[in-house]
């Protein structure tokens, strides 16, 4: 069996535009998620806020980081339109509601450690955001649709 064919197939997969988009999304998402996670812990451990309020505040702060990284680095959008920013805000508010619900469910209802809820938020929100950003927030009709979907430059 020739290993070269398998290697070149794997290389083609890793270098495909879709894979590069996912990798850039991952870098942006990990950065934003780490900001959320660190801030949540700082707020809780400093006893500044309850775990649920800490999660909400950390989420709101991390939204600005997320917008800049996702629009410029991941999807490589050249400018900001009011519609795009509005869609991002709506997506972020939906994520905030999901984040709050996950923390409230795990901490207040189930009485699990707040870290369980924070980890849940760190998994659920990125998955939802990828599909919303790719298909709705940064997606546009027409010739840019393919470019935004793959994150490639024009």
C-alpha positions in Angstrom: 0.0 0.0 0.0 1.4 3.4 -0.9 1.4 5.9 2.0 1.9 8.8 -0.4 -1.7 8.7 -1.6 -3.1 8.7 1.9 -0.7 11.5 2.9 -1.6 13.7 0.0 -5.3 13.1 0.6 -4.9 14.2 4.2 -2.8 17.2 3.2 -5.5 18.2 0.7 -8.1 17.9 3.4 -6.1 20.1 5.8 -5.3 22.7 3.2 -8.9 22.9 1.8 -10.6 26.2 2.2 -13.3 24.7 4.5 -10.7 23.3 6.8 -8.8 26.6 7.0 -12.0 28.3 7.8 -12.7 25.8 10.6 -9.1 26.2 11.9 -9.4 30.1 12.0 -12.8 29.8 13.6 -11.2 27.5 16.2 -8.4 29.9 17.0 -10.8 32.8 17.3 -13.2 30.7 19.3 -10.6 29.4 21.7 -9.3 32.9 22.3 -12.9 34.2 23.0 -13.7 31.1 25.1 -10.6 31.5 27.2 -11.5 35.1 27.8 -15.0 34.1 28.9 -13.7 31.2 31.1 -10.9 33.3 32.8 -13.3 36.2 33.4 -16.0 34.0 34.9 -13.5 32.5 37.3 -12.0 35.8 38.2 -15.4 37.2 39.0 -16.5 34.1 41.0 -13.3 33.6 42.9 -12.9 37.2 43.8 -16.5 37.0 45.2 -17.4 40.0 43.1 -20.6 38.2 41.8 -22.6 35.0 41.9 -21.6 32.3 39.3 -24.6 33.1 37.1 -24.0 36.9 37.1 -20.3 36.2 36.6 -21.0 34.1 33.5 -23.3 36.7 32.0 -20.8 39.6 32.6 -17.9 37.5 31.2 -20.0 36.6 28.1 -20.9 40.2 27.4 -17.2 41.3 27.7 -16.0 38.5 25.4 -18.5 39.5 22.6 -16.3 42.4 21.5 -13.3 40.1 21.2 -15.3 37.6 19.3 -16.7 40.1 16.8 -13.3 41.5 15.9 -11.6 38.1 15.6 -14.5 36.4 13.7 -15.1 39.3 11.3 -11.5 40.1 10.5 -9.6 36.9 11.0 -12.0 34.1 10.4 -14.5 35.3 7.8 -12.2 38.1 6.5 -14.9 40.7 6.1 -13.5 43.9 4.8 -16.0 46.3 6.4 -18.7 46.5 8.9 -22.3 47.0 7.8 -25.0 47.9 10.2 -26.9 44.7 9.2 -23.9 42.6 9.9 -23.3 44.2 13.3 -27.0 43.8 14.1 -27.0 40.1 13.2 -23.9 39.6 15.4 -25.6 41.4 18.3 -28.8 39.2 17.9 -26.6 36.1 17.7 -24.7 37.2 20.8 -27.9 37.9 22.7 -29.2 34.5 21.8 -25.9 33.0 23.0 -26.2 35.1 26.2 -29.6 33.6 26.9 -28.2 30.1 26.3 -25.2 30.8 28.5 -27.4 32.1 31.3 -29.8 29.1 31.0 -26.9 26.6 31.1 -25.4 28.2 34.2 -28.8 28.6 35.9 -29.7 25.0 35.2 -26.4 23.5 36.4 -25.8 25.8 39.4 -29.3 26.8 40.6 -31.4 23.9 39.6 -29.0 20.9 39.7 -26.7 22.3 42.3 -23.6 21.2 40.4 -20.3 23.1 40.6 -20.2 26.3 38.5 -17.3 24.8 36.5 -19.7 22.3 35.1 -21.9 25.0 33.7 -19.0 27.1 32.5 -17.6 24.1 30.6 -21.0 23.4 29.1 -21.1 27.0 27.9 -17.6 26.6 26.4 -18.9 23.7 24.3 -22.4 24.7 23.3 -21.8 28.4 22.3 -19.0 27.8 19.8 -20.9 25.1 18.0 -24.0 27.3 17.7 -22.0 30.4 16.7 -20.1 28.7 13.9 -23.2 27.8 12.0 -24.9 31.1 12.7 -21.9 33.2 11.7 -21.2 31.2 8.5 -24.7 31.1 7.3 -26.3 34.3 8.7 -24.1 36.9 10.4 -21.3 37.2 7.8 -23.1 35.4 5.0 -24.5 37.6 2.2 -26.4 36.8 -0.9 -24.6 36.9 -4.3 -21.0 36.6 -5.2 -19.7 37.1 -1.6 -21.6 34.1 -0.4 -19.0 31.6 -1.5 -16.2 33.8 -0.2 -17.7 34.2 3.2 -18.7 30.5 3.4 -15.0 29.6 2.9 -13.4 32.6 4.6 -11.2 33.2 1.5 -10.2 36.7 0.3 -11.7 38.2 -2.8 
